């Protein structure tokens, strides 16, 4: 589905990505694993057009997207490492806000919310303030919010960092469900035990791919 070829990106004297090439097959879970500073977040930001690469190409279904990142973002839901929830709003109010931003038709919104809250186990907490949620519950709410648009490509940047072990297990159960629905998922993680859960594993170190 996606192919990155020779992606390079520097910030001043710091080379964040140094000729990164990797592939993301359709309908699979691809996990990009690496320590902090490996370049994972920069890679994701390039995919969604938040950062422009210095060199290299992003190909979607074999075609170079050039500088038009919207060709990827139109298909994808992106959950950055620090997803901005509105802490004073309830779980349901946050979802209503993100549904409006993503222009989810009103006729589908309530049914989508109900199914996503049930899937993530968040239905009993729909009226709780987001600021009062645990780390794991906040991540489930963030995932539910991006899934409102029913994306076929899901990009998750370190979604389980700082999350307790039980919530990490529950999160990956949801990821497996999404894969069974035919979604394409790309996750980054600093945890090698999580990397083993991918169909494709990309090991990234100091801006270079060691192995896929």
C-alpha positions in Angstrom: 0.0 0.0 0.0 2.7 2.5 1.1 6.4 2.5 0.1 9.0 4.9 1.4 12.2 5.2 -0.6 15.4 7.0 0.5 13.7 9.4 2.9 16.1 11.9 4.4 15.4 14.6 6.9 17.7 16.8 9.0 17.0 19.5 11.5 20.1 21.7 11.5 23.0 19.4 12.3 20.8 16.6 13.5 20.0 14.0 10.8 16.7 12.5 11.9 16.2 10.2 9.0 19.1 8.9 6.8 17.9 7.2 3.7 14.9 5.4 5.1 13.2 2.8 2.8 10.4 0.6 4.0 7.1 -0.9 2.8 3.7 -1.1 4.4 1.5 -3.9 2.9 -2.2 -3.5 2.7 -4.4 -5.1 5.4 -1.4 -5.8 7.8 0.0 -4.5 11.0 3.4 -2.9 10.4 5.3 -1.9 13.5 8.3 0.5 13.5 10.4 -0.2 16.5 13.2 1.9 17.9 14.5 3.7 20.9 13.8 7.4 21.6 15.5 9.5 19.0 15.4 6.8 16.3 13.3 9.0 14.0 9.9 7.3 14.4 7.9 10.4 15.0 9.6 12.3 12.2 8.7 9.4 9.8 5.0 9.6 10.8 5.0 13.4 10.4 6.4 13.1 6.9 3.7 10.6 6.0 0.9 13.0 7.0 2.5 16.1 5.6 3.4 17.8 8.8 7.1 17.7 7.9 8.6 17.8 4.4 11.5 15.4 3.6 14.8 16.8 2.3 15.0 13.9 -0.1 13.2 10.6 -1.0 9.8 9.6 -2.1 6.5 8.4 -0.6 4.6 6.0 -2.9 0.9 5.2 -2.5 -0.1 2.1 -4.4 3.1 2.4 -6.5 2.6 6.1 -7.4 4.8 8.9 -6.0 2.6 11.3 -4.2 5.1 14.1 -4.7 4.3 16.9 -2.3 0.6 16.1 -2.0 0.3 14.5 1.4 -3.5 14.8 1.2 -3.5 11.7 -0.9 -2.4 9.8 2.2 -4.3 11.9 4.8 -7.6 11.4 2.9 -7.3 7.7 3.6 -5.8 7.7 7.1 -6.4 8.4 10.7 -3.4 9.7 12.6 -2.8 9.5 16.3 0.3 11.4 17.2 2.4 10.6 20.3 0.7 13.4 22.2 -3.0 13.3 21.1 -4.8 16.5 22.2 -7.9 15.6 24.1 -10.1 18.3 25.7 -9.7 17.5 29.4 -12.7 19.6 30.5 -15.0 17.7 28.1 -16.5 14.3 28.7 -15.6 11.2 26.6 -18.7 11.6 24.5 -18.2 15.4 24.1 -14.7 14.8 22.8 -16.0 12.3 20.3 -18.7 14.7 19.2 -16.1 17.4 18.6 -13.7 15.1 16.6 -16.7 13.8 14.6 -17.6 17.3 13.6 -14.0 18.1 12.7 -13.8 15.0 10.5 -17.2 15.9 9.0 -18.8 12.6 10.0 -22.4 12.7 8.8 -24.8 13.3 11.7 -26.9 10.4 10.6 -24.0 8.0 11.2 -22.5 9.7 14.2 -24.5 8.2 17.1 -24.3 4.7 15.8 -20.5 5.0 15.2 -20.0 6.5 18.7 -22.0 3.7 20.3 -20.1 0.9 18.5 -16.7 2.4 19.1 -17.4 3.0 22.8 -18.5 -0.6 23.2 -15.5 -1.9 21.2 -13.0 -0.1 23.4 -14.8 -0.8 26.7 -15.4 2.9 27.2 -19.2 2.9 27.1 -19.6 3.0 31.0 -17.3 6.1 31.0 -19.0 8.1 28.3 -19.9 11.0 30.6 -16.6 11.0 32.5 -14.3 14.0 31.9 -11.3 13.2 29.8 -9.0 14.7 32.3 -10.1 12.2 34.9 -9.3 9.1 32.7 -6.3 6.8 33.2 -3.5 6.8 30.6 -4.8 3.7 29.0 -8.4 5.0 28.8 -7.2 8.3 27.3 -5.4 6.3 24.5 -8.6 4.3 23.9 -10.5 7.6 23.6 -7.9 9.0 21.2 -8.1 5.9 19.0 -12.0 6.0 19.1 -11.8 9.6 18.0 -9.7 8.9 14.9 -11.8 5.9 14.0 -14.9 8.0 13.7 -13.9 8.8 10.1 -13.6 5.0 9.3 -10.1 5.3 7.9 -8.6 2.5 5.9 -5.0 3.4 6.9 -4.3 4.0 10.6 -1.1 5.6 11.8 -0.4 5.3 15.6 2.8 7.0 17.0 3.8 5.2 20.2 0.2 4.6 21.3 1.1 2.6 24.4 3.9 4.6 25.8 3.3 5.2 29.5 0.3 2.9 29.5 -0.1 0.1 32.1 0.5 -3.5 31.0 -3.2 -4.5 31.0 -4.2 -1.5 28.9 -1.5 -2.3 26.5 -2.9 -5.9 26.0 -6.4 -4.5 25.6 -5.1 -1.9 23.1 -3.5 -4.6 20.9 -6.7 -6.7 21.0 -8.5 -3.7 19.4 -5.7 -3.4 16.9 -6.1 -7.1 15.9 -9.8 -6.5 15.4 -9.2 -3.6 13.1 -6.8 -5.7 11.1 -9.4 -8.4 10.7 -11.7 -5.8 9.3 -9.2 -5.2 6.5 -7.6 -2.0 7.8 -3.9 -1.2 7.3 -2.1 -0.2 10.5 1.3 1.3 11.1 2.4 1.7 14.7 5.6 2.8 16.3 6.9 1.6 19.6 10.0 1.6 21.8 9.1 -1.8 23.2 10.5 -4.9 21.4 7.9 -7.2 22.9 5.2 -5.1 21.2 7.1 -5.2 17.9 6.6 -9.0 17.9 2.9 -8.4 17.4 3.4 -7.0 13.9 3.0 -8.8 10.6 5.9 -6.6 9.4 8.6 -5.3 11.8 10.9 -2.4 10.9 13.8 -1.8 13.2 14.9 1.8 13.2 18.1 3.1 14.8 19.5 6.6 14.6 17.5 7.4 11.5 18.4 4.2 9.6 16.4 1.0 8.9 18.4 -1.9 10.3 16.0 -4.5 9.1 12.4 -5.1 7.8 
